[in-house]
């Protein structure tokens, strides 16, 4: 997915996805425990690194009427080595994910003699030159046929409406009070008996505060709590 301009970027080396998946899993487990306390029924909790990674990028994946795409350009890092990085074909970018043990086979597919004798920089330069000579789909297909991992870079608008992405809940669409229809990443955790789902139109920030606080007997205390800066229910930033 390319959300940083013409050159893809790798944002790392951080454990954001690992840590985030743990946090989201803990939240889902809490929901499952609450359900068990209420009903006595247990359930399975499923979490996903890939879906959490997508969820972390939600600010860049929102699409709604009036959206302005003005994100500053990211780092121009292409990858960690000649075998694990983005390459540009004639008509677009793709990611090569080859193992060191696959270098010989890679050389045969691409047409580079003795690729194992080249250092990393020289191999990357040779691959860049070769990949630029043909279409992205041709290279991705050839590499996959040789059992070497490769994947075309998918732009955000295409990704968010992809049938497989939609079917698996990675992208969902919901009505909102503020801007109407909004498309954004779906929840990254799954509960077998009480699945997270999109319900009524999303309210404006703070719109449900009185109802939520009323459940614990604090609705009448909202003005006093706001004066003491304990919470804020009005004049909040826009949600979208």
Phi, psi and omega per residue, in radians:
X1 nan 2.350 -3.093
X2 -1.987 1.899 3.104
X3 -2.167 0.343 -3.072
X4 -2.213 0.253 -3.132
X5 1.997 -2.594 -3.075
X6 -1.447 -0.333 -3.132
X7 -1.938 2.115 3.114
X8 -1.095 2.809 -3.114
X9 -2.326 2.619 2.995
X10 -1.938 2.165 -3.103
X11 -1.780 1.782 -3.070
X12 -2.929 -2.990 -0.045
X13 -1.614 1.693 -3.123
X14 -2.094 2.798 3.128
X15 -1.758 0.510 -3.058
X16 -0.992 -0.756 -3.097
X17 -1.217 -0.756 3.125
X18 -1.072 -0.862 -3.123
X19 -1.151 -0.752 -3.127
X20 -1.077 -0.679 3.116
X21 -1.126 -0.677 3.078
X22 -1.090 -0.734 3.129
X23 -1.126 -0.808 -3.136
X24 -1.139 -0.629 3.102
X25 -1.150 -0.736 3.112
X26 -1.072 -0.691 3.108
X27 -1.104 -0.771 3.140
X28 -1.133 -0.680 3.095
X29 -1.088 -0.695 3.085
X30 -1.050 -0.718 3.088
X31 -1.121 -0.701 3.138
X32 -1.150 -0.692 3.117
X33 -1.132 -0.714 3.100
X34 -1.064 -0.739 3.114
X35 -1.093 -0.702 3.127
X36 -1.155 -0.692 3.121
X37 -1.102 -0.601 -3.115
X38 -1.401 -0.594 -2.991
X39 -2.121 -0.278 -3.041
X40 1.374 0.094 -3.074
X41 -1.776 2.218 3.057
X42 -1.534 2.998 3.119
X43 -2.801 2.943 3.103
X44 -1.593 2.469 3.050
X45 -1.997 2.226 -3.116
X46 -2.097 2.283 3.101
X47 -2.200 2.843 -3.023
X48 -2.490 2.217 3.064
X49 -1.075 -0.774 -3.093
X50 -1.117 -0.741 -3.128
X51 -1.233 -0.596 3.062
X52 -1.159 -0.676 3.094
X53 -1.049 -0.726 3.110
X54 -1.153 -0.713 -3.132
X55 -1.107 -0.670 3.128
X56 -1.096 -0.457 -3.112
X57 -1.646 0.262 -3.085
X58 -0.919 -0.709 -3.130
X59 -0.966 -0.468 -3.104
X60 -1.669 -0.077 -3.058
X61 -1.946 -0.002 3.117
X62 -1.257 2.427 3.098
X63 -2.399 2.124 3.136
X64 -2.752 2.894 -3.122
X65 -1.053 2.185 -3.125
X66 1.620 0.008 3.133
X67 -1.065 2.348 3.075
X68 -1.926 2.123 -3.134
X69 -1.639 1.582 -3.077
X70 -2.240 0.464 3.125
X71 -1.074 2.305 3.088
X72 -1.129 2.699 -3.093
X73 -1.134 2.458 3.132
X74 -1.540 -3.032 3.113
X75 -1.106 2.581 -3.136
X76 -1.656 0.706 3.100
X77 -1.419 2.275 -3.110
X78 -1.651 -0.395 -3.127
X79 2.839 -2.996 -3.049
X80 -1.732 -0.265 3.133
X81 -2.897 3.055 3.113
X82 -1.092 -0.448 -3.081
X83 -1.644 -0.229 -3.115
X84 -2.295 1.423 -3.081
X85 -2.932 2.982 3.074
X86 -1.446 2.498 3.041
X87 -2.298 2.626 -3.137
X88 -1.805 2.117 3.044
X89 -1.591 -2.994 -3.116
X90 -1.034 -0.646 -2.993
X91 -2.122 0.273 3.103
X92 2.750 3.122 -3.067
X93 -1.666 2.670 2.969
X94 -2.568 2.843 3.136
X95 -1.877 2.266 3.059
X96 -1.747 2.224 3.114
X97 -2.194 1.310 -3.067
X98 -1.783 2.617 3.041
X99 -1.560 2.773 3.107
X100 -1.045 -0.584 3.141
X101 -1.222 -0.207 -3.108
X102 -1.758 0.123 -3.058
X103 -1.050 -0.772 -3.131
X104 -1.058 -0.799 3.129
X105 -1.143 -0.649 3.088
X106 -1.057 -0.766 3.120
X107 -1.058 -0.660 3.125
X108 -1.154 -0.747 -3.120
X109 -1.152 -0.756 -3.038
X110 -1.489 -0.439 -3.116
X111 1.593 0.678 3.100
X112 -2.005 2.003 -3.135
X113 -1.239 2.435 3.085
X114 0.832 0.948 -3.123
X115 -1.119 -0.435 3.137
X116 -1.195 -0.268 3.122
X117 -1.501 -0.140 -3.089
X118 -1.587 2.526 3.013
X119 -1.310 3.024 -2.998
X120 -1.051 -0.799 -3.111
X121 -1.117 -0.734 -3.133
X122 -1.176 -0.678 3.114
X123 -1.142 -0.737 3.125
X124 -1.079 -0.728 3.139
X125 -1.132 -0.709 3.135
X126 -1.157 -0.717 3.118
X127 -1.172 -0.701 3.091
X128 -0.992 -0.811 -3.110
X129 -1.109 -0.726 -3.112
X130 -1.259 -0.779 -3.093
X131 -1.123 -0.497 -3.135
X132 -1.233 -0.160 -3.045
X133 -1.625 -0.070 -3.104
X134 -2.528 2.942 -3.097
X135 -1.234 2.671 -3.124
X136 -1.037 -0.808 -3.108
X137 -1.085 -0.616 3.135
X138 -1.122 -0.784 -3.128
X139 -1.176 -0.781 -3.127
X140 -1.041 -0.759 3.138
X141 -1.135 -0.771 -3.136
X142 -1.096 -0.755 -3.125
X143 -1.151 -0.758 3.138
X144 -1.144 -0.665 3.096
X145 -1.089 -0.486 3.097
X146 -1.581 0.185 3.131
X147 1.104 0.653 3.044
X148 -2.026 2.287 -3.043
X149 -1.217 2.338 3.066
X150 -2.753 2.528 -3.116
X151 -2.596 2.303 3.107
X152 -1.160 2.493 3.034
X153 -1.260 2.214 -3.102
X154 -1.863 2.229 3.125
X155 -1.318 2.672 -2.996
X156 -0.958 -0.868 -3.123
X157 -1.016 -0.654 3.114
X158 -1.225 -0.693 -3.108
X159 -1.102 -0.784 -3.004
X160 -1.243 -0.260 3.100
X161 -1.972 0.102 3.127
X162 -1.063 2.284 -3.089
X163 -0.975 -0.714 -3.137
X164 -1.152 -0.731 3.127
X165 -1.085 -0.770 3.134
X166 -1.165 -0.744 -3.114
X167 -1.075 -0.610 -3.109
X168 -1.626 0.177 3.035
X169 1.296 0.263 3.108
X170 -1.294 -0.448 3.068
X171 -2.318 2.299 3.138
X172 -2.313 2.843 3.133
X173 -2.202 2.383 -3.098
X174 -2.475 2.579 3.025
X175 -1.398 2.516 3.107
X176 -2.264 2.687 3.113
X177 -1.206 -0.505 -3.010
X178 -1.454 -0.861 -2.993
X179 -2.225 0.153 -3.128
X180 1.475 -2.353 -3.054
X181 -1.319 2.310 3.136
X182 -2.277 2.317 3.046
X183 -1.870 2.297 -3.082
X184 -2.751 2.936 -3.126
X185 -1.081 2.495 3.105
X186 -1.401 3.021 -3.121
X187 -1.087 2.507 -3.043
X188 -1.605 -0.071 3.108
X189 -2.116 2.623 -3.124
X190 -2.173 2.375 3.048
X191 -2.002 2.285 -2.989
X192 -1.169 -0.605 -3.040
X193 -1.841 -0.436 -3.137
X194 -2.270 1.178 -3.066
X195 -1.071 2.478 3.041
X196 -1.208 2.302 -3.090
X197 -2.508 2.753 3.090
X198 -1.423 2.193 -3.123
X199 -1.893 -2.163 -3.084
X200 -1.178 2.937 3.097
X201 -0.952 2.436 -3.125
X202 -1.122 2.281 -3.128
X203 -1.373 2.907 3.017
X204 -1.252 2.671 3.128
X205 -0.941 2.259 3.119
X206 1.555 -0.134 -3.038
X207 -1.147 -0.500 -3.114
X208 -1.729 0.115 -3.037
X209 -1.026 -0.767 -3.089
X210 -1.132 -0.728 3.137
X211 -1.151 -0.756 -3.107
X212 -1.141 -0.840 -3.132
X213 -1.215 -0.453 3.099
X214 -1.142 -0.490 3.127
X215 -1.131 -0.397 3.111
X216 -1.996 0.334 3.032
X217 1.314 0.421 -3.087
X218 -1.995 0.162 -3.097
X219 -1.036 -0.745 -3.114
X220 -1.233 -0.294 -3.093
X221 -1.605 0.014 -3.070
X222 -0.994 -0.859 -3.137
X223 -0.995 -0.754 -3.136
X224 -1.170 -0.709 3.138
X225 -1.155 -0.623 3.094
X226 -1.197 -0.673 3.112
X227 -1.110 -0.553 3.140
X228 -1.556 0.079 3.137
X229 1.070 0.503 3.061
X230 -1.336 -0.642 3.134
X231 -2.695 2.986 3.098
X232 -2.454 2.250 -3.102
X233 -2.087 -0.127 -3.118
X234 -2.301 2.871 -3.130
X235 0.941 0.657 3.126
X236 -1.469 2.766 3.086
X237 -1.048 2.661 3.096
X238 -1.072 2.554 -3.130
X239 -1.374 -0.407 -3.055
X240 -2.271 nan nan
